[in-house]
Amino acid sequence: MERLRGPSPLENTAARHPAPLGPAHRDGLGPGTADRVWDVCVIGSGASGAVAADRLVRQGLDVLMIEEGFRLAPHVGLDEAESLSRQALARDDEGNWTDEGWPWTTSNLGGGTVYYGGASFRYRPFDFDPGELVHTDGVDVRWPYTLADLAPYYEVLERRLGVCGGDAPGAARGSRHSRGPAHQPSPAARVLRAAGESLGYRPFPTPLAINRDAHDGRAACNRDSLCVSHLCPTGAKGDVVSVFLAPLAAHPNFALRTGVRALRLEQDRSGEAAAVSCLDRQTGQAHRVRARVFVVACNAIQSAALLLRSRTPYSPDGVGNHSRMVGRGLCMKLSEYVSGTVDAEPAVLADPRTNTGPFSTVAFLDHYLDADCPGGFGGLIYESKRDQRHKLVHDALELRVETILADHPSLDNRVGLSGRLDEDGMPAVVIDYTPDPRDLDRLRYMTGRCERLLHTAGARGIRRKRTGFAQGSSHLHGTCRAGHDPARSVVDAWGRVHSADNVYIVDGSFMPYPGGLNPTLTIQAHALRTSRAIASHLAADRAAHV
């Protein structure tokens, strides 16, 4: 059977950090890891897995976290990290199949958070129940809980991450926000803010998990580097390695194993998982790791693929796939960049920090609900600085914005498994996604609003740039959809798989509707909510057997 070429775990060893994160961390499973039954096995160390592990360990549970990637050395940039990540089969812009699909942001300890810009929006009430405007056949877009249910978890995470910046105008009130003061707007943001206000917009500071001032033992941002192309050199950014995993790495209840790939969940009986079959990528040996609960936090493509690979006599179509819904309803979010340049004072152009520091310091939600937009709803517009130094503009001030909008969930957009094998001998991941024409109309409208904003700012040389969202994205949602009806969903309101009581999904897979904002904070809030429920269930189970 034909194999897809992928990165070998033993290649590019210079990209790995030479030291473990702490005494709880090692590459490979190591002795004893597979010889016991853990309270919880967390699969994936990214945005959601780290939050879940932190809560579960601090609730007194013995937690094993396995992560396919490795800890990255400080010098590794985003481009190199992407080269270490396995790709997938996907459709190109013409609908033809290519092996250049993108099934994750990056594959490493901390996932994409080590390179993300820290954008930390709360979802809007519309995102939890968009059914008045979002119409899809056979897909329920309502979340099984509300913004009010998630608000307390937003609060906790905003404090832990050190989120700076307030609410958008008109956001729902009723809860105390614990965000710090916003970062100072960049020179480009000041121009964009003025242009937006002249159009009647209500600009607001982009909420960022980046310390403006020293917070919780982490330094303040010194704006010396591009924060979305390299690991943060000061620890100011709230990536999950800095905030959650490094403190856990000395905890006696925690074990972190990198370079360990989850291949499939195994079952000894119906209704629950007994173990996860793992590949130690250091030795090439397979192992069986047992746990009372499994928390799947791989992302909406990788988690669906894991469940689909988990075919057992009790789940012939894959664990959790009782309704044939695993992998279906994949959402990527649509996005596009629009940029142009304006004149600026020589001192501004000469200042090296004009193009460094936080990637976004101003945002607009004036078209989030917009009767003039096709369908009546648009999306986000926000400043989005370039993340590659060699592409920076130096003889003018570049205004660069991105628009992001939610896509209509469709059961035809899905994650599947190929007959071709990856480098580990597992079925290759297939990303079968075609944008909805209604969403493409909305994207054209929103990029038009971006162009109008830049024209109003006096920009010249305005141009658009595609993001390639249809081949994969850092915004992945919906393949293990949450809902009350097991016939139409994969997990319940707590992320528990309907047909496997001890398997929980905490990444963006659970989202019935993807929302029109950067999803990281919302995914983390869901993970915190779910992990608290898991801890309560395990405590009750222990008490019942005492």
Secondary structure, 3 states (H helix, E strand, C coil): CCECCCCCCCCCHHHECCCCCCCCEEECCCCCHHHCEEEEEEECCCHHHHHHHHHHHHCCCCEEEEECCCCECCCCEHHHHHHCCCCEEEECCCCCEEEEEECCCCCCCCHHHHCCCCECCCCCHHHHCCCCCCCCCCCCCCCCCCHHHHHHHHHHHHHHHCCECCCCCCCCCCCCCCCECCCCCCHHHHHHHHHHHHCCCCCECCCECECCCCECCECCCCCCCECCCECCCCCCECCHHHHHHHHHCCCCCEEEEECEEEEEEECCCCCCCCEEEEEECCCCEEEEEEEEEEEECCCCCHHHHHHHHCCCCCCCCCCCCCCCCCCECCECCEEEEEEEEECCCHHHHHCHHHHCECCCCCEECCCCECCCCHHHECCEEEECCCCCHHHCCCCCEEEEEEEEECCCCCCCCEEEEEEEECCCCCEEEEEECCCCHHHHHHHHHHHHHHHHHHHHCCCEEEEEEECCHHHECCCCECCCCECCCCCCCCECCCCEECCCCCEEECCHHHCCCCCCCCCHHHHHHHHHHHHHHHHHHHHHHHHHCC
